[in-house]
């Protein structure tokens, strides 16, 4: 039995138009590093015909076609079959960067969890990269950028089949909440994520969003969450400035409204109004007395960039500013901070 460094697991169902590009990106990787397991859920189109062309040609590619209850059931079955030290999950239509496996292999030092970079094709940008543990309290990461040590699933369990859309987010929260789970974040480009999957459909919900705050507190621990937000200031006597007035602001504002003094953006050329409030350039914040204001950042996507600018200019996270998405508001309500 050959021991591989990586087991690549692809859950498939009726994806004849997508699977070829994924397999093509896999077979150009260094052959001795990986096995590839296609976990098919009894496709009735030409998906299996295409897969068989690859399994006949490449000895390190195999497939299983049997009934499953969804993508995470297929991924769990793949975990059980995998022989590699590290497991990697990719969807049909997504593709690996050339030499991504070699590059990741050079970064590994026996960590349980390796996170690289994945490019969202539909969005035209790379996914958000968490810089510290607290970033994962409110954020989601793309599993196409993650390599999991197989032993990790024995430690924390596999994907929770009670959640049909967001089980990977729950798993990743457990990982970031576990201080005994070694992690490494690398700048290596791993995959192109095609996008427009079921998890990005705002009208679909498998209970995760309703249970978000409880799941998050359970994964990280109530003491950690309370300590994390312990230095959140009393905002009753502070002026509130909102950074961002896009979709994330609108969603959060529906959940809880605050009296905003004015809005700021990174760049603004002309005078703007939003909700009858002025929209100003971020430089206006430098004229403020930091003790009298709090900045609510309504942009999860650009939070790392915004946080860096604020901290470089003397603001302190939570005491002077905080990311305020709907998810954060739910957590703050859950721990009775708002």
SULNOR-V935780 format. One record per pair of residues at least 4 apart in sequence whose C-alpha atoms are under 7 Angstrom apart, sorted by the first residue. I is the first residue (numbers start at 1). J is the second residue. Records with the same first field share a line. If there is no record, write none. Layout:
I=J ; J
This chain:
3=83 ; 84
4=33 ; 34 ; 35 ; 83 ; 84 ; 85
5=33 ; 34 ; 84 ; 85 ; 86
6=33 ; 34 ; 35 ; 84 ; 85 ; 86 ; 87
7=34 ; 35 ; 36 ; 82 ; 83 ; 84 ; 86 ; 87 ; 88
8=35 ; 36 ; 37 ; 87 ; 88 ; 89
9=36 ; 37 ; 38 ; 75 ; 78 ; 88 ; 89 ; 90
10=37 ; 38 ; 39 ; 89 ; 90 ; 91 ; 92
11=38 ; 39 ; 40 ; 71 ; 74 ; 75 ; 91
12=38 ; 39 ; 40 ; 41 ; 92
13=40 ; 41 ; 42 ; 43
14=43 ; 44 ; 45 ; 47
15=19 ; 47 ; 92
16=45 ; 46 ; 47
18=22 ; 92 ; 93
19=23 ; 92 ; 93
20=24
21=25 ; 93 ; 95
22=26 ; 92 ; 93 ; 94 ; 95
23=27
24=28
25=95 ; 96
26=96
29=98 ; 99 ; 101
30=102
35=60 ; 61
36=60 ; 61 ; 62
37=61 ; 62 ; 63 ; 78
38=62 ; 63 ; 64
39=63 ; 64 ; 65 ; 74 ; 78
40=64 ; 65 ; 66
41=65 ; 66 ; 67 ; 68
42=65 ; 66 ; 67
43=47 ; 48
46=50
47=51
48=52
49=53
51=55
52=56
53=57
54=58 ; 61
55=59 ; 61 ; 62
68=73 ; 74
69=73
70=74 ; 164
71=75
72=76 ; 159 ; 161 ; 164
73=77 ; 161
74=78
75=79
76=80 ; 158 ; 159
77=81
78=82
85=149 ; 150
86=147 ; 148 ; 149 ; 150
87=147 ; 148 ; 149 ; 150
88=146 ; 147 ; 148
89=143 ; 144
90=94 ; 144
93=194
94=191 ; 192 ; 193 ; 194
95=191 ; 192 ; 193
96=100 ; 190 ; 191 ; 192
97=189 ; 190 ; 191
99=103
100=104 ; 189 ; 190
101=105
102=106
103=107 ; 188
104=108 ; 188
111=182 ; 183 ; 184
112=148 ; 149 ; 152 ; 181 ; 182 ; 183
113=147 ; 148 ; 149 ; 182 ; 183 ; 184
114=146 ; 147 ; 148 ; 183 ; 184 ; 185
115=145 ; 146 ; 147 ; 184 ; 185 ; 186
116=145 ; 146 ; 185 ; 186 ; 187 ; 188 ; 189 ; 190
117=126 ; 127 ; 145 ; 187 ; 188 ; 189 ; 190
118=126 ; 127 ; 144 ; 145 ; 189 ; 190 ; 191 ; 192 ; 193
119=125 ; 126 ; 127 ; 191 ; 192 ; 193
120=124 ; 125 ; 126 ; 127 ; 192 ; 193 ; 194 ; 195
121=192 ; 193 ; 194 ; 195
122=194 ; 195
128=141 ; 301
130=135 ; 136
131=135
133=176
135=139
136=140 ; 173 ; 176
137=216
138=327 ; 328
140=169
144=191 ; 193
145=190 ; 191
148=152
151=155
152=156
153=157 ; 158
159=167 ; 168 ; 171
160=167
163=167 ; 206 ; 207 ; 208
164=206
165=198 ; 199 ; 206
166=170 ; 199 ; 208
167=171
168=172
169=173
170=174
171=175
172=176
173=177 ; 216 ; 219
174=178 ; 219 ; 220
175=181
177=219 ; 220
196=200
205=209
207=211
208=212
211=215
212=216
213=217 ; 330 ; 331 ; 334
214=218
215=219
216=220
217=221 ; 222 ; 225
218=222
220=224 ; 225
221=225
222=226
223=227
224=228
225=229
226=230 ; 335
231=318 ; 319
232=318 ; 319
233=319
238=292 ; 293 ; 294
239=261 ; 292 ; 293 ; 294
240=259 ; 260 ; 261 ; 293 ; 294 ; 295
241=260 ; 261 ; 262 ; 263 ; 294 ; 295 ; 296
242=260 ; 262 ; 263 ; 264 ; 295 ; 296 ; 297 ; 298
243=263 ; 264 ; 265 ; 295 ; 296 ; 297 ; 298
244=249 ; 263 ; 264 ; 265 ; 297 ; 298 ; 299
245=249
246=250
247=251
248=252 ; 298 ; 299 ; 325
249=253 ; 298
250=254
251=255 ; 326
252=256 ; 325 ; 326
253=257
255=326
262=277 ; 278 ; 279
263=278 ; 279 ; 280
264=279 ; 280 ; 281 ; 282
265=280 ; 281 ; 282
266=281 ; 282
267=281
268=280 ; 281
272=278 ; 279
273=277 ; 278 ; 279
274=278 ; 279
280=284
289=293
290=320
293=320
294=320 ; 321
295=320 ; 321 ; 322
296=321 ; 322 ; 323 ; 324
297=322 ; 323 ; 324
298=323 ; 324 ; 325
299=303
302=306
303=307
304=308
305=309
306=310
307=311
308=312
309=313
310=314 ; 315
311=315 ; 316
315=320
316=320 ; 321
317=321 ; 322
318=322
324=328 ; 329
325=329
326=330
327=331
328=332
329=333
330=334
331=335
332=336 ; 337 ; 338
333=337 ; 338
